[in-house]
Amino acid sequence: MVINGWTIVAKPTFLKAIRDYITEKYEPGDAKKFVLDCGDFIQQKIPYSPEGFPEYKWRKSKDKRYRRAIFRKNYYIVFQVLPGRIEILAIFYARRDPKNISI
């Protein structure tokens, strides 16, 4: 999907895996709303100023391409900014230990 000149890429099963996980712990409606809200956030916020988000300190690079957005105050969306492309790498609860998140 292209938004504001940026191609947004995530693994095809990425949001499905999140929805399935939330469905196991909570109600299916909660999972669906979370996934829809997260997708809306990614589409409406990140492509309009990807470099404006802070660098993800657990995965630094010289060109500062790894960034972090905060979704719903408690979730991190980690993404990589490449020329003309934004890759969503992870979405996780902010209290989780970032050293244990595989990106």
C-alpha positions in Angstrom: 0.0 0.0 0.0 1.3 3.5 -0.9 0.5 6.5 1.3 2.0 9.9 1.0 4.6 8.6 -1.4 5.7 5.8 1.1 5.2 2.1 0.4 4.0 0.6 3.7 5.0 -3.1 4.2 4.3 -5.6 6.9 4.3 -9.4 6.9 1.0 -10.6 5.6 0.3 -12.5 8.7 1.5 -9.8 11.1 -1.8 -8.3 12.2 -3.5 -11.7 12.0 -1.1 -13.1 14.6 -1.8 -10.1 16.9 -5.5 -10.6 16.4 -5.3 -14.3 17.2 -3.2 -13.6 20.3 -5.6 -11.0 21.7 -8.6 -13.3 20.9 -7.1 -16.0 23.1 -6.8 -13.6 26.0 -9.8 -11.4 25.5 -13.0 -11.1 23.4 -12.8 -11.5 19.6 -14.4 -8.0 19.3 -11.6 -6.5 21.3 -9.0 -8.1 19.0 -10.7 -6.9 15.9 -11.0 -3.3 17.2 -7.3 -3.4 18.2 -6.1 -4.6 14.8 -8.3 -2.0 13.0 -7.2 0.8 15.2 -3.6 -0.2 14.9 -3.9 -0.4 11.1 -5.5 3.1 11.0 -2.8 4.5 13.2 -0.1 3.1 11.0 -1.8 4.5 7.8 -2.7 7.9 9.3 0.4 8.8 11.3 3.6 7.1 10.3 3.7 7.9 6.5 3.3 11.6 7.1 6.5 12.0 9.1 8.3 8.8 9.6 11.6 10.5 10.4 9.8 12.6 13.1 9.4 9.5 15.3 12.2 8.8 17.8 14.9 6.4 17.0 14.4 2.9 18.4 17.2 2.8 20.9 17.4 -1.0 21.0 18.3 -1.2 17.3 20.4 1.7 16.4 22.0 2.4 13.0 24.2 5.1 11.5 21.3 6.3 9.3 18.8 6.1 12.2 16.4 4.1 10.1 14.8 2.2 13.0 12.0 4.2 14.6 9.4 3.7 17.3 5.8 5.0 17.4 3.6 4.8 20.5 0.2 3.4 19.9 -2.6 3.7 22.6 0.0 4.8 25.2 1.0 1.2 25.9 2.2 -0.3 22.6 5.3 0.3 20.5 5.3 0.0 16.8 8.8 -0.4 15.6 9.5 0.3 11.9 12.3 0.7 9.5 12.5 3.7 7.2 14.2 3.0 3.8 14.1 5.1 0.6 10.4 5.3 -0.3 9.5 2.4 2.0 8.4 1.9 5.6 8.6 -1.7 7.0 6.6 -2.5 10.1 8.9 -4.8 12.1 7.1 -5.3 15.5 4.2 -4.2 17.6 4.5 -5.0 21.3 3.4 -4.0 24.8 5.6 -1.3 26.1 6.3 -3.1 29.4 7.9 -6.1 27.7 11.7 -6.2 27.8 12.8 -4.9 24.4 15.9 -7.1 24.5 13.6 -10.1 24.2 11.9 -8.8 21.1 13.2 -10.2 17.9 13.4 -7.6 15.2 
